[in-house]
């Protein structure tokens, strides 16, 4: 899972509540590849649960071929689905770089 990419109409999370920003991307969603979507049995607009060792989130799916197979991506800054809240803040022992933008996760289809 990767996170932290910026939406072009928002500089940081404070701007996600501005009406224009919500018109352009009104809610948090998770991008997954079409291959992952097929395996899970989901289509764009369905909901999935993302689970890490820290916690879990329920989010809407966006199926796209811009994300690699077995990877997912979420934009930052949505209060209702804060992806950073389920990413651990461990440091890489070699580089000292925090792992706050990526981690392993499990995704599963939700029945809504």
C-alpha positions as CSV (number, residue, x, y, z in Angstrom):
1,X,0.0,0.0,0.0
2,X,1.2,3.5,-0.8
3,X,-0.2,6.8,0.4
4,X,0.6,10.5,0.5
5,X,0.3,11.5,-3.1
6,X,-1.3,14.9,-3.4
7,X,-4.5,15.6,-5.4
8,X,-3.8,18.5,-7.7
9,X,-6.6,20.6,-6.3
10,X,-5.5,20.3,-2.7
11,X,-2.2,21.3,-1.1
12,X,-2.8,19.7,2.2
13,X,-5.6,18.1,4.3
14,X,-7.1,21.4,5.3
15,X,-8.2,22.2,1.8
16,X,-10.2,19.0,1.4
17,X,-13.1,20.7,3.1
18,X,-13.3,23.5,0.6
19,X,-16.4,23.1,-1.6
20,X,-14.5,23.1,-4.9
21,X,-12.1,20.4,-3.6
22,X,-15.0,18.2,-2.6
23,X,-16.6,18.7,-6.0
24,X,-13.5,17.5,-7.8
25,X,-12.9,14.5,-5.5
26,X,-15.7,14.3,-3.0
27,X,-14.7,11.3,-0.9
28,X,-11.7,9.1,-0.1
29,X,-11.2,6.1,-2.3
30,X,-8.6,3.4,-2.8
31,X,-7.1,2.8,-6.3
32,X,-6.5,-0.9,-7.1
33,X,-5.5,-2.7,-10.3
34,X,-8.1,-4.3,-12.6
35,X,-6.4,-7.7,-11.8
36,X,-6.8,-7.2,-8.1
37,X,-10.4,-6.1,-8.6
38,X,-11.1,-9.2,-10.6
39,X,-9.6,-11.4,-7.9
40,X,-11.6,-9.7,-5.1
41,X,-14.8,-9.5,-7.2
42,X,-15.2,-5.8,-6.9
43,X,-15.9,-2.9,-9.3
44,X,-15.4,0.8,-9.0
45,X,-17.8,2.1,-6.4
46,X,-17.8,-1.0,-4.2
47,X,-16.3,-0.9,-0.7
48,X,-13.2,-2.7,0.6
49,X,-11.7,-3.0,4.0
50,X,-7.9,-2.2,4.2
51,X,-6.3,-3.8,7.2
52,X,-2.7,-3.3,8.5
53,X,-1.1,-4.4,11.8
54,X,-2.1,-0.9,13.1
55,X,-5.8,-0.8,12.2
56,X,-8.3,-0.9,9.3
57,X,-10.4,1.5,7.1
58,X,-13.5,0.9,5.0
59,X,-13.2,2.8,1.7
60,X,-14.7,3.0,-1.8
61,X,-12.7,1.3,-4.6
62,X,-11.5,2.9,-7.8
63,X,-10.4,0.3,-10.4
64,X,-7.5,1.6,-12.5
65,X,-4.6,0.3,-14.5
66,X,-2.4,3.1,-13.1
67,X,-1.7,1.0,-10.0
68,X,0.4,-2.2,-10.2
69,X,-1.0,-5.6,-9.4
70,X,-0.8,-6.4,-5.7
71,X,-0.5,-2.7,-4.8
72,X,-3.0,-0.2,-3.7
73,X,-2.9,3.5,-3.4
74,X,-4.8,6.1,-1.4
75,X,-4.6,9.9,-1.4
76,X,-4.0,11.6,1.9
77,X,-6.1,14.1,3.8
78,X,-9.6,12.7,4.2
79,X,-10.8,12.9,7.8
80,X,-13.4,10.1,7.2
81,X,-10.7,7.7,6.0
82,X,-7.2,8.8,7.1
83,X,-4.9,6.3,5.5
84,X,-1.9,7.6,7.6
85,X,-3.8,6.4,10.8
86,X,-3.2,2.8,9.8
87,X,0.4,3.1,8.6
88,X,3.1,2.3,11.2
89,X,5.9,4.9,11.9
90,X,8.8,2.4,12.1
91,X,12.1,3.4,10.7
92,X,14.2,1.5,8.1
93,X,17.2,0.2,10.0
94,X,19.6,1.0,7.2
95,X,18.5,4.4,5.8
96,X,16.7,5.7,8.9
97,X,13.8,6.7,6.6
98,X,10.3,6.3,8.1
99,X,7.9,3.8,6.5
100,X,5.0,6.2,6.8
101,X,4.0,6.2,3.1
102,X,3.9,2.5,2.5
103,X,3.3,-0.8,4.3
104,X,1.9,-4.3,3.8
105,X,-1.9,-4.6,4.0
106,X,-4.7,-7.0,3.4
107,X,-7.7,-6.0,1.4
108,X,-11.1,-7.7,1.3
109,X,-14.5,-7.0,-0.3
110,X,-17.2,-5.6,2.0
111,X,-20.8,-6.4,1.7
112,X,-22.8,-3.1,2.0
